[in-house]
Amino acid sequence: MSRVHPASFLTLHYRLARHDGAELINTFGDKPATLSLGTGELAPAMEARLIGLEEGAHESFELAPGEAFGARNPELLQRVALAVLRENGDRDERYAVGDVVQFPTPDGQAVFAGVLRELGPSGEDWATFDFNHPLAG
């Protein structure tokens, strides 16, 4: 029987849950996920637990906070001028706390997302965004 190695191409079912048991992802009721190890699709800590498993294995793993999606980085909470949002999106868009907003990279070749955490008080033209992975920490 073959074993998972660092460059394996895998098809698997998985369930990702918070420490309190609340499910975040569960593929068992649908199609399995297909991914390639070593390409950044999974966190290194997750890949390390898969390497060496035999084909068809059924395992459960518990990851420490921050191990799967990294630790929260307070420097990734950033204040952004609303003018930047208007320049890079719909000028008439109304934003609310909790919205996920796409921002272009400086070279314009890709986008990254931030979660709106705070809007400046009325009359102030800024918003605070969290650019951490939503599951970080």
OpenMM code with the backbone's topology and positions (N, CA, C; nanometers):
from openmm import Vec3, app, unit

residues = "MET SER ARG VAL HIS PRO ALA SER PHE LEU THR LEU HIS TYR ARG LEU ALA ARG HIS ASP GLY ALA GLU LEU ILE ASN THR PHE GLY ASP LYS PRO ALA THR LEU SER LEU GLY THR GLY GLU LEU ALA PRO ALA MET GLU ALA ARG LEU ILE GLY LEU GLU GLU GLY ALA HIS GLU SER PHE GLU LEU ALA PRO GLY GLU ALA PHE GLY ALA ARG ASN PRO GLU LEU LEU GLN ARG VAL ALA LEU ALA VAL LEU ARG GLU ASN GLY ASP ARG ASP GLU ARG TYR ALA VAL GLY ASP VAL VAL GLN PHE PRO THR PRO ASP GLY GLN ALA VAL PHE ALA GLY VAL LEU ARG GLU LEU GLY PRO SER GLY GLU ASP TRP ALA THR PHE ASP PHE ASN HIS PRO LEU ALA GLY".split()
positions = [
    Vec3(0.0857, -0.1179, 0.0000),
    Vec3(0.0000, 0.0000, 0.0000),
    Vec3(0.0900, 0.1240, 0.0000),
    Vec3(0.0514, 0.2265, -0.0750),
    Vec3(0.1361, 0.3458, -0.0842),
    Vec3(0.1139, 0.4385, 0.0360),
    Vec3(0.2160, 0.5190, 0.0626),
    Vec3(0.2140, 0.6147, 0.1735),
    Vec3(0.2199, 0.7568, 0.1181),
    Vec3(0.1708, 0.8501, 0.1970),
    Vec3(0.1763, 0.9922, 0.1615),
    Vec3(0.3200, 1.0404, 0.1776),
    Vec3(0.3685, 1.1110, 0.0761),
    Vec3(0.5033, 1.1682, 0.0818),
    Vec3(0.4939, 1.3182, 0.0550),
    Vec3(0.6033, 1.3936, 0.0740),
    Vec3(0.5966, 1.5405, 0.0663),
    Vec3(0.5442, 1.5987, -0.0647),
    Vec3(0.5480, 1.5271, -0.1748),
    Vec3(0.4970, 1.5803, -0.3011),
    Vec3(0.3722, 1.5057, -0.3487),
    Vec3(0.3027, 1.4386, -0.2580),
    Vec3(0.1846, 1.3590, -0.2951),
    Vec3(0.0716, 1.4462, -0.3480),
    Vec3(-0.0038, 1.3875, -0.4388),
    Vec3(-0.1275, 1.4441, -0.4898),
    Vec3(-0.2369, 1.3649, -0.4201),
    Vec3(-0.3196, 1.4314, -0.3389),
    Vec3(-0.4161, 1.3617, -0.2545),
    Vec3(-0.5597, 1.3961, -0.2896),
    Vec3(-0.6454, 1.2974, -0.2716),
    Vec3(-0.7892, 1.3184, -0.2726),
    Vec3(-0.8370, 1.2667, -0.1382),
    Vec3(-0.9000, 1.3526, -0.0603),
    Vec3(-0.9383, 1.3138, 0.0746),
    Vec3(-1.0592, 1.3908, 0.1223),
    Vec3(-1.1266, 1.3310, 0.2187),
    Vec3(-1.2306, 1.4017, 0.2915),
    Vec3(-1.1667, 1.4561, 0.4176),
    Vec3(-1.2116, 1.5732, 0.4612),
    Vec3(-1.1627, 1.6267, 0.5864),
    Vec3(-1.2671, 1.7156, 0.6513),
    Vec3(-1.2515, 1.7289, 0.7798),
    Vec3(-1.3376, 1.8147, 0.8603),
    Vec3(-1.2457, 1.9049, 0.9416),
    Vec3(-1.2733, 2.0331, 0.9392),
    Vec3(-1.1971, 2.1307, 1.0158),
    Vec3(-1.2944, 2.1955, 1.1131),
    Vec3(-1.2599, 2.1887, 1.2427),
    Vec3(-1.3482, 2.2430, 1.3457),
    Vec3(-1.2672, 2.3257, 1.4440),
    Vec3(-1.3346, 2.4202, 1.5074),
    Vec3(-1.2718, 2.4991, 1.6131),
    Vec3(-1.2607, 2.4138, 1.7384),
    Vec3(-1.1863, 2.4636, 1.8359),
    Vec3(-1.1680, 2.3905, 1.9611),
    Vec3(-1.2993, 2.3634, 2.0343),
    Vec3(-1.4027, 2.4470, 2.0086),
    Vec3(-1.5321, 2.4262, 2.0741),
    Vec3(-1.6217, 2.3297, 1.9959),
    Vec3(-1.5675, 2.2732, 1.8867),
    Vec3(-1.6420, 2.1756, 1.8074),
    Vec3(-1.7190, 2.2344, 1.6906),
    Vec3(-1.7292, 2.3662, 1.6826),
    Vec3(-1.8022, 2.4292, 1.5722),
    Vec3(-1.7298, 2.3991, 1.4408),
    Vec3(-1.8020, 2.3420, 1.3460),
    Vec3(-1.7435, 2.3060, 1.2165),
    Vec3(-1.7182, 2.4279, 1.1312),
    Vec3(-1.6008, 2.4304, 1.0678),
    Vec3(-1.5663, 2.5356, 0.9729),
    Vec3(-1.5737, 2.4813, 0.8309),
    Vec3(-1.5254, 2.3600, 0.8115),
    Vec3(-1.5260, 2.2937, 0.6810),
    Vec3(-1.5543, 2.1459, 0.7045),
    Vec3(-1.6363, 2.0872, 0.6192),
    Vec3(-1.6613, 1.9442, 0.6262),
    Vec3(-1.6926, 1.8946, 0.4853),
    Vec3(-1.6051, 1.8122, 0.4288),
    Vec3(-1.6260, 1.7607, 0.2929),
    Vec3(-1.6955, 1.6253, 0.2918),
    Vec3(-1.7252, 1.5671, 0.4081),
    Vec3(-1.7796, 1.4320, 0.4129),
    Vec3(-1.9182, 1.4195, 0.3505),
    Vec3(-1.9947, 1.5257, 0.3452),
    Vec3(-2.1277, 1.5208, 0.2858),
    Vec3(-2.1285, 1.5518, 0.1376),
    Vec3(-2.0114, 1.5752, 0.0802),
    Vec3(-2.0018, 1.6156, -0.0597),
    Vec3(-1.8820, 1.5465, -0.1225),
    Vec3(-1.8273, 1.6061, -0.2258),
    Vec3(-1.7098, 1.5502, -0.2935),
    Vec3(-1.5855, 1.5687, -0.2071),
    Vec3(-1.4906, 1.4769, -0.2147),
    Vec3(-1.3656, 1.4961, -0.1417),
    Vec3(-1.2832, 1.6088, -0.2032),
    Vec3(-1.1911, 1.6602, -0.1245),
    Vec3(-1.0992, 1.7644, -0.1715),
    Vec3(-0.9809, 1.6979, -0.2413),
    Vec3(-0.9268, 1.7647, -0.3411),
    Vec3(-0.8066, 1.7177, -0.4096),
    Vec3(-0.7023, 1.8271, -0.3985),
    Vec3(-0.5835, 1.7894, -0.3533),
    Vec3(-0.4780, 1.8882, -0.3351),
    Vec3(-0.3418, 1.8235, -0.3534),
    Vec3(-0.2426, 1.9083, -0.3670),
    Vec3(-0.1053, 1.8637, -0.3863),
    Vec3(-0.0213, 1.9144, -0.2706),
    Vec3(0.0459, 1.8241, -0.2026),
    Vec3(0.1314, 1.8649, -0.0906),
    Vec3(0.2523, 1.9422, -0.1428),
    Vec3(0.3013, 2.0330, -0.0609),
    Vec3(0.4193, 2.1104, -0.0958),
    Vec3(0.3925, 2.2316, -0.1819),
    Vec3(0.2661, 2.2614, -0.2078),
    Vec3(0.2335, 2.3760, -0.2937),
    Vec3(0.1715, 2.4926, -0.2165),
    Vec3(0.1597, 2.4778, -0.0852),
    Vec3(0.1015, 2.5843, -0.0046),
    Vec3(-0.0489, 2.5769, 0.0097),
    Vec3(-0.1115, 2.4719, -0.0420),
    Vec3(-0.2562, 2.4584, -0.0286),
    Vec3(-0.2964, 2.4283, 0.1150),
    Vec3(-0.2074, 2.3620, 0.1870),
    Vec3(-0.2290, 2.3329, 0.3287),
    Vec3(-0.1157, 2.3945, 0.4094),
    Vec3(-0.1443, 2.4264, 0.5333),
    Vec3(-0.0407, 2.4755, 0.6232),
    Vec3(0.0626, 2.3658, 0.6448),
    Vec3(0.1897, 2.4024, 0.6617),
    Vec3(0.2945, 2.3018, 0.6834),
    Vec3(0.2641, 2.2056, 0.7978),
    Vec3(0.2048, 2.2546, 0.9063),
    Vec3(0.1724, 2.1668, 1.0192),
    Vec3(0.0690, 2.0616, 0.9794),
    Vec3(-0.0238, 2.0979, 0.8926),
    Vec3(-0.1245, 2.0021, 0.8463),
    Vec3(-0.0593, 1.8983, 0.7541),
    Vec3(0.0251, 1.9466, 0.6633),
    Vec3(0.0945, 1.8540, 0.5723),
    Vec3(0.1809, 1.7559, 0.6503),
    Vec3(0.2505, 1.8043, 0.7534),
    Vec3(0.3394, 1.7176, 0.8306),
    Vec3(0.2639, 1.6010, 0.8934),
    Vec3(0.1396, 1.6231, 0.9317),
    Vec3(0.0608, 1.5159, 0.9927),
    Vec3(0.0112, 1.4147, 0.8904),
    Vec3(0.0043, 1.4550, 0.7641),
    Vec3(-0.0400, 1.3622, 0.6586),
    Vec3(0.0743, 1.2756, 0.6059),
    Vec3(0.1941, 1.3305, 0.6044),
    Vec3(0.3093, 1.2578, 0.5486),
    Vec3(0.3325, 1.1294, 0.6289),
    Vec3(0.3446, 1.0202, 0.5564),
    Vec3(0.3680, 0.8901, 0.6172),
    Vec3(0.2426, 0.8067, 0.6363),
    Vec3(0.1250, 0.8686, 0.6253),
    Vec3(0.0013, 0.7914, 0.6383),
    Vec3(-0.0146, 0.6973, 0.5195),
    Vec3(-0.0749, 0.5817, 0.5447),
    Vec3(-0.1032, 0.4879, 0.4368),
    Vec3(-0.2303, 0.5285, 0.3647),
    Vec3(-0.2381, 0.4960, 0.2382),
    Vec3(-0.3581, 0.5194, 0.1594),
    Vec3(-0.4769, 0.4555, 0.2308),
    Vec3(-0.5879, 0.5298, 0.2419),
    Vec3(-0.7086, 0.4801, 0.3062),
    Vec3(-0.7128, 0.5010, 0.4568),
    Vec3(-0.6098, 0.5613, 0.5151),
    Vec3(-0.6052, 0.5828, 0.6603),
    Vec3(-0.7159, 0.6774, 0.7049),
    Vec3(-0.7609, 0.6596, 0.8272),
    Vec3(-0.8597, 0.7470, 0.8905),
    Vec3(-0.7944, 0.8002, 1.0175),
    Vec3(-0.7691, 0.9295, 1.0230),
    Vec3(-0.6975, 0.9893, 1.1360),
    Vec3(-0.7651, 1.1185, 1.1803),
    Vec3(-0.7418, 1.1548, 1.3051),
    Vec3(-0.7841, 1.2842, 1.3595),
    Vec3(-0.6610, 1.3521, 1.4175),
    Vec3(-0.6514, 1.4832, 1.3958),
    Vec3(-0.5378, 1.5601, 1.4445),
    Vec3(-0.5893, 1.6841, 1.5145),
    Vec3(-0.5237, 1.7208, 1.6213),
    Vec3(-0.5543, 1.8457, 1.6883),
    Vec3(-0.4345, 1.9371, 1.6712),
    Vec3(-0.4604, 2.0586, 1.6237),
    Vec3(-0.3542, 2.1560, 1.6015),
    Vec3(-0.3628, 2.2643, 1.7087),
    Vec3(-0.2487, 2.3069, 1.7552),
    Vec3(-0.2438, 2.4150, 1.8535),
    Vec3(-0.2906, 2.5457, 1.7890),
    Vec3(-0.3449, 2.6396, 1.8701),
    Vec3(-0.3847, 2.7689, 1.8135),
    Vec3(-0.2691, 2.8315, 1.7359),
    Vec3(-0.2974, 2.8783, 1.6191),
    Vec3(-0.1953, 2.9421, 1.5360),
    Vec3(-0.1163, 2.8461, 1.4504),
    Vec3(-0.1225, 2.7170, 1.4782),
    Vec3(-0.0426, 2.6201, 1.4032),
    Vec3(-0.0958, 2.5977, 1.2613),
    Vec3(-0.2245, 2.5995, 1.2447),
    Vec3(-0.2818, 2.5723, 1.1128),
    Vec3(-0.2799, 2.6941, 1.0211),
    Vec3(-0.3177, 2.8094, 1.0733),
    Vec3(-0.3295, 2.9289, 0.9900),
    Vec3(-0.2432, 3.0428, 1.0395),
    Vec3(-0.1473, 3.0114, 1.1234),
    Vec3(-0.0548, 3.1109, 1.1742),
    Vec3(-0.1110, 3.1877, 1.2921),
    Vec3(-0.0222, 3.2539, 1.3611),
    Vec3(-0.0618, 3.3374, 1.4740),
    Vec3(-0.1216, 3.4678, 1.4213),
    Vec3(-0.2058, 3.5289, 1.4992),
    Vec3(-0.2599, 3.6603, 1.4606),
    Vec3(-0.1468, 3.7616, 1.4699),
    Vec3(-0.1380, 3.8459, 1.3710),
    Vec3(-0.0343, 3.9479, 1.3661),
    Vec3(-0.1014, 4.0847, 1.3824),
    Vec3(-0.0783, 4.1526, 1.4945),
    Vec3(-0.1434, 4.2821, 1.5164),
    Vec3(-0.1055, 4.3865, 1.4121),
    Vec3(0.0077, 4.3687, 1.3455),
    Vec3(0.0482, 4.4640, 1.2408),
    Vec3(-0.0400, 4.4522, 1.1163),
    Vec3(-0.1171, 4.3442, 1.1066),
    Vec3(-0.2062, 4.3272, 0.9922),
    Vec3(-0.3440, 4.3887, 1.0161),
    Vec3(-0.3622, 4.4568, 1.1285),
    Vec3(-0.4790, 4.5429, 1.1504),
    Vec3(-0.4356, 4.6808, 1.1049),
    Vec3(-0.4958, 4.7293, 0.9978),
    Vec3(-0.4496, 4.8550, 0.9390),
    Vec3(-0.5648, 4.9493, 0.9105),
    Vec3(-0.5374, 5.0772, 0.9360),
    Vec3(-0.6339, 5.1820, 0.9042),
    Vec3(-0.6156, 5.2190, 0.7572),
    Vec3(-0.7258, 5.2252, 0.6861),
    Vec3(-0.7243, 5.2545, 0.5433),
    Vec3(-0.8153, 5.3743, 0.5176),
    Vec3(-0.7654, 5.4690, 0.4404),
    Vec3(-0.8477, 5.5851, 0.4035),
    Vec3(-0.9608, 5.5380, 0.3128),
    Vec3(-1.0817, 5.5873, 0.3383),
    Vec3(-1.1954, 5.5480, 0.2549),
    Vec3(-1.1743, 5.5889, 0.1098),
    Vec3(-1.0916, 5.6908, 0.0867),
    Vec3(-1.0603, 5.7319, -0.0504),
    Vec3(-0.9950, 5.6161, -0.1267),
    Vec3(-0.9145, 5.5345, -0.0574),
    Vec3(-0.8508, 5.4191, -0.1208),
    Vec3(-0.9570, 5.3191, -0.1649),
    Vec3(-1.0580, 5.2981, -0.0816),
    Vec3(-1.1675, 5.2075, -0.1190),
    Vec3(-1.2418, 5.2588, -0.2419),
    Vec3(-1.2673, 5.3877, -0.2434),
    Vec3(-1.3404, 5.4466, -0.3573),
    Vec3(-1.2584, 5.4395, -0.4862),
    Vec3(-1.1270, 5.4593, -0.4739),
    Vec3(-1.0396, 5.4539, -0.5916),
    Vec3(-1.0332, 5.3135, -0.6516),
    Vec3(-1.0416, 5.2127, -0.5666),
    Vec3(-1.0215, 5.0752, -0.6108),
    Vec3(-1.1495, 4.9927, -0.6195),
    Vec3(-1.2632, 5.0557, -0.6016),
    Vec3(-1.3883, 4.9810, -0.6064),
    Vec3(-1.5019, 5.0687, -0.6512),
    Vec3(-1.6206, 5.0282, -0.6158),
    Vec3(-1.7421, 5.1010, -0.6492),
    Vec3(-1.7533, 5.2233, -0.5591),
    Vec3(-1.7555, 5.3423, -0.6200),
    Vec3(-1.7599, 5.4671, -0.5430),
    Vec3(-1.8843, 5.4773, -0.4545),
    Vec3(-1.9933, 5.4106, -0.4936),
    Vec3(-2.1187, 5.4202, -0.4187),
    Vec3(-2.1381, 5.3065, -0.3186),
    Vec3(-2.0410, 5.2176, -0.3093),
    Vec3(-2.0512, 5.1044, -0.2168),
    Vec3(-2.0630, 5.1520, -0.0732),
    Vec3(-2.1503, 5.0890, 0.0019),
    Vec3(-2.1655, 5.1174, 0.1446),
    Vec3(-2.1070, 4.9985, 0.2197),
    Vec3(-2.0105, 5.0239, 0.3037),
    Vec3(-1.9409, 4.9175, 0.3759),
    Vec3(-1.9947, 4.9045, 0.5178),
    Vec3(-1.9940, 4.7808, 0.5679),
    Vec3(-2.0388, 4.7531, 0.7046),
    Vec3(-1.9356, 4.6647, 0.7740),
    Vec3(-1.9268, 4.6779, 0.9044),
    Vec3(-1.8355, 4.5945, 0.9822),
    Vec3(-1.8659, 4.4477, 0.9508),
    Vec3(-1.7592, 4.3728, 0.9251),
    Vec3(-1.7718, 4.2308, 0.8907),
    Vec3(-1.7602, 4.2037, 0.7418),
    Vec3(-1.7735, 4.3080, 0.6588),
    Vec3(-1.7583, 4.2890, 0.5140),
    Vec3(-1.6160, 4.2463, 0.4804),
    Vec3(-1.6040, 4.1580, 0.3825),
    Vec3(-1.4732, 4.1210, 0.3287),
    Vec3(-1.4538, 4.2036, 0.2029),
    Vec3(-1.3453, 4.2797, 0.1991),
    Vec3(-1.3194, 4.3719, 0.0889),
    Vec3(-1.1909, 4.3298, 0.0174),
    Vec3(-1.1963, 4.3273, -0.1146),
    Vec3(-1.0810, 4.2918, -0.1969),
    Vec3(-1.0002, 4.4178, -0.2279),
    Vec3(-0.8680, 4.4050, -0.2165),
    Vec3(-0.7759, 4.5135, -0.2490),
    Vec3(-0.6783, 4.4641, -0.3550),
    Vec3(-0.6463, 4.5467, -0.4547),
    Vec3(-0.5460, 4.5040, -0.5525),
    Vec3(-0.4055, 4.5115, -0.4934),
    Vec3(-0.3182, 4.4213, -0.5379),
    Vec3(-0.1775, 4.4298, -0.4981),
    Vec3(-0.1163, 4.5514, -0.5662),
    Vec3(-0.0046, 4.6016, -0.5165),
    Vec3(0.0563, 4.7214, -0.5766),
    Vec3(0.0820, 4.7080, -0.7266),
    Vec3(0.1141, 4.5864, -0.7741),
    Vec3(0.1397, 4.5696, -0.9173),
    Vec3(0.0119, 4.5471, -0.9976),
    Vec3(-0.1025, 4.5362, -0.9286),
    Vec3(-0.2302, 4.5184, -0.9965),
    Vec3(-0.2523, 4.3792, -1.0533),
    Vec3(-0.1631, 4.2863, -1.0252),
    Vec3(-0.1722, 4.1518, -1.0836),
    Vec3(-0.2559, 4.0548, -1.0012),
    Vec3(-0.2859, 4.0895, -0.8778),
    Vec3(-0.3616, 4.0000, -0.7907),
    Vec3(-0.4410, 4.0837, -0.6909),
    Vec3(-0.5158, 4.0157, -0.6054),
    Vec3(-0.5919, 4.0830, -0.5007),
    Vec3(-0.5666, 4.0138, -0.3676),
    Vec3(-0.5920, 4.0862, -0.2604),
    Vec3(-0.5896, 4.0279, -0.1271),
    Vec3(-0.7110, 4.0834, -0.0544),
    Vec3(-0.7529, 4.0152, 0.0504),
    Vec3(-0.8765, 4.0527, 0.1177),
    Vec3(-0.8509, 4.0953, 0.2608),
    Vec3(-0.9359, 4.1843, 0.3082),
    Vec3(-0.9339, 4.2272, 0.4466),
    Vec3(-1.0763, 4.2321, 0.4992),
    Vec3(-1.0918, 4.2039, 0.6273),
    Vec3(-1.2228, 4.2098, 0.6915),
    Vec3(-1.2367, 4.3460, 0.7584),
    Vec3(-1.3428, 4.4156, 0.7272),
    Vec3(-1.3682, 4.5463, 0.7867),
    Vec3(-1.4035, 4.5275, 0.9339),
    Vec3(-1.3217, 4.5848, 1.0220),
    Vec3(-1.3416, 4.5704, 1.1668),
    Vec3(-1.4011, 4.6947, 1.2310),
    Vec3(-1.3739, 4.8128, 1.1739),
    Vec3(-1.4218, 4.9368, 1.2356),
    Vec3(-1.4299, 5.0464, 1.1297),
    Vec3(-1.5368, 5.1239, 1.1357),
    Vec3(-1.5501, 5.2438, 1.0523),
    Vec3(-1.5230, 5.3640, 1.1404),
    Vec3(-1.4514, 5.4618, 1.0861),
    Vec3(-1.4239, 5.5831, 1.1618),
    Vec3(-1.5540, 5.6522, 1.1990),
    Vec3(-1.5518, 5.7312, 1.3067),
    Vec3(-1.6727, 5.8048, 1.3470),
    Vec3(-1.7229, 5.8931, 1.2330),
    Vec3(-1.8484, 5.9257, 1.2375),
    Vec3(-1.9092, 6.0095, 1.1346),
    Vec3(-1.8212, 6.1318, 1.1085),
    Vec3(-1.7943, 6.1568, 0.9826),
    Vec3(-1.7119, 6.2706, 0.9455),
    Vec3(-1.5644, 6.2355, 0.9312),
    Vec3(-1.5240, 6.1182, 0.9800),
    Vec3(-1.3844, 6.0751, 0.9635),
    Vec3(-1.3792, 5.9746, 0.8495),
    Vec3(-1.2785, 5.9880, 0.7693),
    Vec3(-1.2724, 5.9157, 0.6430),
    Vec3(-1.1749, 5.7978, 0.6476),
    Vec3(-1.1989, 5.7027, 0.7382),
    Vec3(-1.1104, 5.5874, 0.7481),
    Vec3(-1.1881, 5.4640, 0.7944),
    Vec3(-1.1258, 5.3494, 0.7760),
    Vec3(-1.1793, 5.2224, 0.8244),
    Vec3(-1.0610, 5.1363, 0.8670),
    Vec3(-1.0823, 5.0500, 0.9648),
    Vec3(-0.9784, 4.9571, 1.0070),
    Vec3(-1.0091, 4.8209, 0.9479),
    Vec3(-0.9076, 4.7623, 0.8825),
    Vec3(-0.9209, 4.6301, 0.8213),
    Vec3(-0.8261, 4.5316, 0.8873),
    Vec3(-0.8706, 4.4076, 0.8948),
    Vec3(-0.7898, 4.2978, 0.9470),
    Vec3(-0.7478, 4.2128, 0.8274),
    Vec3(-0.6172, 4.2120, 0.8001),
    Vec3(-0.5643, 4.1350, 0.6870),
    Vec3(-0.5088, 3.9991, 0.7289),
    Vec3(-0.5327, 3.9586, 0.8561),
    Vec3(-0.4962, 3.8248, 0.8996),
    Vec3(-0.5876, 3.7232, 0.8322),
    Vec3(-0.5405, 3.6002, 0.8203),
    Vec3(-0.6284, 3.4933, 0.7740),
    Vec3(-0.7445, 3.4853, 0.8729),
    Vec3(-0.8674, 3.4679, 0.8266),
    Vec3(-0.9825, 3.4651, 0.9186),
    Vec3(-0.9708, 3.3590, 1.0293),
    Vec3(-0.8939, 3.2535, 1.0059),
    Vec3(-0.8790, 3.1483, 1.1062),
    Vec3(-0.7460, 3.1563, 1.1812),
    Vec3(-0.6702, 3.2619, 1.1591),
    Vec3(-0.5407, 3.2761, 1.2284),
    Vec3(-0.5617, 3.2789, 1.3783),
    Vec3(-0.4684, 3.2176, 1.4498),
    Vec3(-0.4726, 3.2182, 1.5955),
    Vec3(-0.5641, 3.1133, 1.6509),
] * unit.nanometer
topology = app.Topology()
chain = topology.addChain("A")
for resn in residues:
    res = topology.addResidue(resn, chain)
    for name in ("N", "CA", "C"):
        topology.addAtom(name, app.Element.getBySymbol(name[0]), res)
